[in-house]
Amino acid sequence: MRIPRIYHPDLLQVNETSVLSDEASNHTGRVLRLQPGALLELFNGDDHRYQAEITEVTKKKVTVKVLEKVLASSESALNIHLAQGISKGDRMDFVLQKSVELGVTSITPLFTERCNVKLSGERLVKKQEQWQKIVISACEQSGRNTVPEVKPAINLQTWLQQEYEGLAVTLDPLAEDSFGKLPKHATYHLLIGPEGGFSESEIAQTQHYKCHPVQLGPRILRTETAALAAITALQSHFGDLA
């Protein structure tokens, strides 16, 4: 039987007991119905995995004892930041989940001209929390022990005005260059438009800020397909899918 992987955001130390977070306790005790003596694999984002044994289960909390700490990095040497135009329905959730599986290190949701999702105030805060939970769940599934950050959602112009290291790449079906022609960098910032892509004025903005336009071949891809294909292309040319 596979040992469940659970995210625990707090410090973990060998031979010490910890009470799992409310969400982890609920999943472990009420959903999985695990009892004292059951083993868990915990991670807290420090690139280690922790073997732990459940010592106590109550209605509201699960207590574990940490047995072992092991450095278990599955991170790519390539740093990929995904700046993703916010899309409708579950498409954004899908992109977040699969991009984490493919190795992105951080994500910024972008408001763009063709973004049809209206989020602000408390709704945006809740959506931000939901997106981060999706990322954590993807880490649990894929074996990543470092948790990518979902940064606060901002508009494209604000993102472009930020300082950053590495090369910014805009996915543009009319671009002449492919991913194989990009110069090699340790860090790439990948800009993906929402449904309908970036507008002409937005493409012009990205070029003004020295973003490198690339295309993924002759076919027009949906936003969620484009993001995952672009990440795969970067990892294949420069990362750990080579």
C-alpha positions as a Markdown table, in Angstrom:
| # | Residue | x | y | z |
|---|---|---|---|---|
| 1 | Met | 0.0 | 0.0 | 0.0 |
| 2 | Arg | 1.3 | 3.4 | -1.0 |
| 3 | Ile | 2.2 | 5.7 | 2.0 |
| 4 | Pro | 0.1 | 8.9 | 1.8 |
| 5 | Arg | 2.0 | 12.1 | 1.1 |
| 6 | Ile | 0.7 | 15.0 | 3.1 |
| 7 | Tyr | 1.8 | 18.7 | 3.1 |
| 8 | His | 2.4 | 20.2 | 6.6 |
| 9 | Pro | 3.4 | 23.9 | 6.5 |
| 10 | Asp | 5.3 | 24.0 | 9.8 |
| 11 | Leu | 8.8 | 23.0 | 11.0 |
| 12 | Leu | 9.3 | 19.2 | 11.3 |
| 13 | Gln | 12.1 | 17.6 | 13.4 |
| 14 | Val | 13.1 | 14.0 | 13.8 |
| 15 | Asn | 12.0 | 12.3 | 17.0 |
| 16 | Glu | 9.6 | 15.1 | 17.8 |
| 17 | Thr | 5.8 | 15.1 | 17.7 |
| 18 | Ser | 3.7 | 17.6 | 15.6 |
| 19 | Val | 0.0 | 18.2 | 15.3 |
| 20 | Leu | -0.9 | 18.3 | 11.7 |
| 21 | Ser | -2.6 | 21.4 | 10.3 |
| 22 | Asp | -6.4 | 21.4 | 10.4 |
| 23 | Glu | -6.7 | 20.6 | 6.7 |
| 24 | Ala | -4.0 | 17.8 | 6.9 |
| 25 | Ser | -5.7 | 16.4 | 10.0 |
| 26 | Asn | -9.1 | 16.4 | 8.4 |
| 27 | His | -7.7 | 14.6 | 5.3 |
| 28 | Thr | -5.7 | 12.1 | 7.2 |
| 29 | Gly | -8.2 | 11.3 | 10.0 |
| 30 | Arg | -11.6 | 11.8 | 8.4 |
| 31 | Val | -11.0 | 11.2 | 4.7 |
| 32 | Leu | -8.3 | 8.5 | 4.7 |
| 33 | Arg | -9.5 | 7.2 | 8.2 |
| 34 | Leu | -5.9 | 6.4 | 9.2 |
| 35 | Gln | -5.3 | 5.2 | 12.8 |
| 36 | Pro | -2.3 | 5.4 | 15.2 |
| 37 | Gly | 0.6 | 3.3 | 13.9 |
| 38 | Ala | 0.0 | 4.3 | 10.2 |
| 39 | Leu | 2.9 | 5.8 | 8.3 |
| 40 | Leu | 2.8 | 9.1 | 6.5 |
| 41 | Glu | 5.3 | 10.9 | 4.2 |
| 42 | Leu | 5.3 | 14.6 | 5.1 |
| 43 | Phe | 6.8 | 17.6 | 3.3 |
| 44 | Asn | 6.8 | 21.2 | 4.3 |
| 45 | Gly | 8.5 | 22.9 | 1.3 |
| 46 | Asp | 12.1 | 22.6 | 2.4 |
| 47 | Asp | 13.0 | 20.0 | -0.3 |
| 48 | His | 13.0 | 17.1 | 2.2 |
| 49 | Arg | 10.6 | 14.3 | 2.8 |
| 50 | Tyr | 9.8 | 13.2 | 6.4 |
| 51 | Gln | 8.7 | 9.7 | 7.3 |
| 52 | Ala | 6.2 | 10.0 | 10.2 |
| 53 | Glu | 4.0 | 7.7 | 12.3 |
| 54 | Ile | 0.6 | 8.7 | 13.5 |
| 55 | Thr | 0.5 | 8.6 | 17.3 |
| 56 | Glu | -2.9 | 10.0 | 18.1 |
| 57 | Val | -6.2 | 10.6 | 16.2 |
| 58 | Thr | -9.1 | 12.7 | 17.6 |
| 59 | Lys | -12.1 | 14.3 | 15.9 |
| 60 | Lys | -10.2 | 17.5 | 15.3 |
| 61 | Lys | -6.5 | 16.7 | 15.2 |
| 62 | Val | -3.9 | 14.1 | 14.2 |
| 63 | Thr | -0.6 | 13.9 | 16.0 |
| 64 | Val | 2.5 | 12.4 | 14.4 |
| 65 | Lys | 6.0 | 11.5 | 15.4 |
| 66 | Val | 8.7 | 12.3 | 12.8 |
| 67 | Leu | 10.9 | 9.2 | 12.3 |
| 68 | Glu | 13.3 | 10.2 | 9.5 |
| 69 | Lys | 14.3 | 13.3 | 7.4 |
| 70 | Val | 15.7 | 12.7 | 3.9 |
| 71 | Leu | 16.8 | 15.2 | 1.3 |
| 72 | Ala | 14.7 | 14.3 | -1.7 |
| 73 | Ser | 14.8 | 17.0 | -4.4 |
| 74 | Ser | 13.0 | 16.4 | -7.6 |
| 75 | Glu | 13.5 | 20.0 | -8.8 |
| 76 | Ser | 14.8 | 21.0 | -12.2 |
| 77 | Ala | 17.9 | 23.1 | -12.4 |
| 78 | Leu | 15.9 | 25.3 | -14.8 |
| 79 | Asn | 13.9 | 28.0 | -13.0 |
| 80 | Ile | 10.6 | 28.6 | -14.9 |
| 81 | His | 8.2 | 31.3 | -13.8 |
| 82 | Leu | 4.8 | 31.1 | -15.4 |
| 83 | Ala | 2.8 | 34.3 | -16.0 |
| 84 | Gln | -0.5 | 33.0 | -17.0 |
| 85 | Gly | -3.5 | 35.0 | -18.3 |
| 86 | Ile | -6.5 | 34.1 | -16.1 |
| 87 | Ser | -8.9 | 31.8 | -17.9 |
| 88 | Lys | -12.5 | 30.8 | -17.2 |
| 89 | Gly | -13.9 | 27.7 | -15.5 |
| 90 | Asp | -11.5 | 24.9 | -14.5 |
| 91 | Arg | -9.0 | 25.8 | -17.2 |
| 92 | Met | -6.9 | 27.9 | -14.8 |
| 93 | Asp | -7.0 | 25.1 | -12.2 |
| 94 | Phe | -5.8 | 22.6 | -14.8 |
| 95 | Val | -2.9 | 24.8 | -15.9 |
| 96 | Leu | -1.8 | 25.3 | -12.3 |
| 97 | Gln | -1.9 | 21.6 | -11.5 |
| 98 | Lys | -0.1 | 20.4 | -14.6 |
| 99 | Ser | 2.5 | 23.1 | -14.7 |
| 100 | Val | 3.5 | 22.2 | -11.2 |
| 101 | Glu | 3.9 | 18.5 | -12.3 |
| 102 | Leu | 6.1 | 19.8 | -15.1 |
| 103 | Gly | 8.3 | 21.7 | -12.8 |
| 104 | Val | 7.4 | 25.4 | -12.7 |
| 105 | Thr | 8.9 | 27.2 | -9.7 |
| 106 | Ser | 6.4 | 30.1 | -9.4 |
| 107 | Ile | 3.2 | 31.4 | -11.0 |
| 108 | Thr | 1.6 | 34.8 | -11.5 |
| 109 | Pro | -2.0 | 35.0 | -12.6 |
| 110 | Leu | -2.4 | 37.9 | -15.1 |
| 111 | Phe | -5.4 | 40.1 | -15.8 |
| 112 | Thr | -5.3 | 40.9 | -19.5 |
| 113 | Glu | -7.5 | 42.7 | -22.1 |
| 114 | Arg | -9.2 | 39.4 | -23.1 |
| 115 | Cys | -9.5 | 38.0 | -19.6 |
| 116 | Asn | -13.2 | 37.4 | -19.0 |
| 117 | Val | -12.8 | 36.6 | -15.3 |
| 118 | Lys | -13.9 | 39.3 | -12.9 |
| 119 | Leu | -12.1 | 38.9 | -9.5 |
| 120 | Ser | -11.5 | 41.5 | -6.8 |
| 121 | Gly | -11.6 | 42.0 | -3.1 |
| 122 | Glu | -12.6 | 38.9 | -1.0 |
| 123 | Arg | -13.4 | 36.8 | -4.1 |
| 124 | Leu | -9.8 | 37.3 | -5.4 |
| 125 | Val | -8.4 | 36.5 | -1.9 |
| 126 | Lys | -10.4 | 33.2 | -1.8 |
| 127 | Lys | -9.4 | 32.4 | -5.4 |
| 128 | Gln | -5.8 | 33.0 | -4.5 |
| 129 | Glu | -6.1 | 30.5 | -1.6 |
| 130 | Gln | -7.8 | 28.0 | -3.8 |
| 131 | Trp | -5.0 | 28.2 | -6.5 |
| 132 | Gln | -2.3 | 27.7 | -3.8 |
| 133 | Lys | -4.2 | 24.6 | -2.5 |
| 134 | Ile | -4.2 | 23.2 | -6.1 |
| 135 | Val | -0.5 | 23.7 | -6.3 |
| 136 | Ile | 0.0 | 21.9 | -2.9 |
| 137 | Ser | -2.1 | 19.0 | -4.0 |
| 138 | Ala | -0.1 | 18.7 | -7.3 |
| 139 | Cys | 3.1 | 18.6 | -5.2 |
| 140 | Glu | 1.6 | 15.8 | -3.0 |
| 141 | Gln | 0.7 | 13.8 | -6.2 |
| 142 | Ser | 3.9 | 14.4 | -8.1 |
| 143 | Gly | 6.5 | 13.9 | -5.4 |
| 144 | Arg | 7.8 | 17.5 | -5.3 |
| 145 | Asn | 9.1 | 18.6 | -1.9 |
| 146 | Thr | 9.3 | 22.3 | -2.8 |
| 147 | Val | 6.1 | 24.2 | -3.2 |
| 148 | Pro | 5.8 | 26.7 | -6.0 |
| 149 | Glu | 4.3 | 30.1 | -4.9 |
| 150 | Val | 1.2 | 31.4 | -6.6 |
| 151 | Lys | 1.9 | 35.1 | -6.5 |
| 152 | Pro | -0.8 | 37.8 | -6.2 |
| 153 | Ala | -2.7 | 38.3 | -9.4 |
| 154 | Ile | -1.8 | 41.5 | -11.3 |
| 155 | Asn | -2.3 | 43.1 | -14.7 |
| 156 | Leu | 0.1 | 42.5 | -17.5 |
| 157 | Gln | 1.4 | 46.1 | -17.6 |
| 158 | Thr | 2.3 | 45.9 | -13.9 |
| 159 | Trp | 4.1 | 42.6 | -14.5 |
| 160 | Leu | 6.1 | 43.9 | -17.4 |
| 161 | Gln | 7.3 | 46.8 | -15.3 |
| 162 | Gln | 8.8 | 44.6 | -12.7 |
| 163 | Glu | 12.5 | 43.8 | -12.5 |
| 164 | Tyr | 13.4 | 40.2 | -13.1 |
| 165 | Glu | 16.4 | 38.0 | -13.8 |
| 166 | Gly | 16.7 | 35.8 | -16.9 |
| 167 | Leu | 14.8 | 35.9 | -20.1 |
| 168 | Ala | 11.1 | 36.7 | -20.6 |
| 169 | Val | 9.4 | 34.7 | -23.3 |
| 170 | Thr | 6.0 | 35.5 | -24.9 |
| 171 | Leu | 4.0 | 32.8 | -26.6 |
| 172 | Asp | 3.0 | 34.4 | -30.0 |
| 173 | Pro | 1.6 | 32.2 | -32.9 |
| 174 | Leu | 3.0 | 34.9 | -35.3 |
| 175 | Ala | 6.5 | 34.8 | -34.0 |
| 176 | Glu | 9.4 | 33.7 | -36.2 |
| 177 | Asp | 11.5 | 31.9 | -33.6 |
| 178 | Ser | 10.8 | 28.6 | -31.9 |
| 179 | Phe | 11.9 | 27.5 | -28.4 |
| 180 | Gly | 15.0 | 25.8 | -29.9 |
| 181 | Lys | 16.3 | 29.2 | -31.0 |
| 182 | Leu | 16.2 | 30.8 | -27.6 |
| 183 | Pro | 19.5 | 31.6 | -25.8 |
| 184 | Lys | 20.2 | 29.4 | -22.8 |
| 185 | His | 19.4 | 30.9 | -19.4 |
| 186 | Ala | 19.0 | 29.6 | -15.9 |
| 187 | Thr | 15.7 | 31.4 | -15.5 |
| 188 | Tyr | 12.8 | 31.9 | -18.0 |
| 189 | His | 9.6 | 33.9 | -17.5 |
| 190 | Leu | 6.9 | 32.4 | -19.7 |
| 191 | Leu | 4.0 | 34.7 | -20.6 |
| 192 | Ile | 0.8 | 32.9 | -21.8 |
| 193 | Gly | -2.4 | 34.7 | -22.8 |
| 194 | Pro | -5.9 | 33.8 | -21.8 |
| 195 | Glu | -8.6 | 32.5 | -24.2 |
| 196 | Gly | -8.1 | 34.5 | -27.4 |
| 197 | Gly | -4.5 | 35.2 | -26.5 |
| 198 | Phe | -2.9 | 38.6 | -26.0 |
| 199 | Ser | -4.2 | 41.6 | -28.0 |
| 200 | Glu | -2.1 | 43.3 | -30.6 |
| 201 | Ser | -1.4 | 46.2 | -28.1 |
| 202 | Glu | -0.4 | 43.7 | -25.4 |
| 203 | Ile | 2.0 | 42.0 | -27.8 |
| 204 | Ala | 3.5 | 45.4 | -28.6 |
| 205 | Gln | 3.9 | 46.1 | -24.8 |
| 206 | Thr | 5.8 | 42.8 | -24.4 |
| 207 | Gln | 8.1 | 43.7 | -27.2 |
| 208 | His | 8.7 | 47.1 | -25.8 |
| 209 | Tyr | 9.8 | 45.5 | -22.5 |
| 210 | Lys | 12.2 | 43.2 | -24.5 |
| 211 | Cys | 10.2 | 39.9 | -24.1 |
| 212 | His | 11.3 | 37.4 | -26.7 |
| 213 | Pro | 8.4 | 36.1 | -28.9 |
| 214 | Val | 8.3 | 32.4 | -29.8 |
| 215 | Gln | 5.8 | 30.1 | -31.4 |
| 216 | Leu | 4.9 | 26.4 | -30.9 |
| 217 | Gly | 4.4 | 25.5 | -34.6 |
| 218 | Pro | 1.6 | 26.1 | -37.1 |
| 219 | Arg | -1.4 | 25.1 | -35.0 |
| 220 | Ile | -3.3 | 27.4 | -32.7 |
| 221 | Leu | -3.5 | 25.9 | -29.2 |
| 222 | Arg | -5.9 | 26.5 | -26.4 |
| 223 | Thr | -4.5 | 28.5 | -23.5 |
| 224 | Glu | -4.2 | 25.5 | -21.2 |
| 225 | Thr | -2.5 | 23.4 | -23.9 |
| 226 | Ala | -0.2 | 26.2 | -24.9 |
| 227 | Ala | 1.1 | 26.7 | -21.4 |
| 228 | Leu | 1.9 | 23.1 | -20.8 |
| 229 | Ala | 3.4 | 22.6 | -24.3 |
| 230 | Ala | 5.6 | 25.7 | -23.7 |
| 231 | Ile | 6.8 | 24.5 | -20.3 |
| 232 | Thr | 7.6 | 21.1 | -21.8 |
| 233 | Ala | 9.5 | 22.7 | -24.6 |
| 234 | Leu | 11.6 | 24.7 | -22.2 |
| 235 | Gln | 12.3 | 21.7 | -20.0 |
| 236 | Ser | 13.1 | 19.6 | -23.1 |
| 237 | His | 15.6 | 22.1 | -24.5 |
| 238 | Phe | 17.2 | 23.4 | -21.3 |
| 239 | Gly | 15.9 | 21.5 | -18.3 |
| 240 | Asp | 15.4 | 17.9 | -17.0 |
| 241 | Leu | 13.3 | 16.6 | -19.8 |
| 242 | Ala | 16.3 | 16.8 | -22.2 |
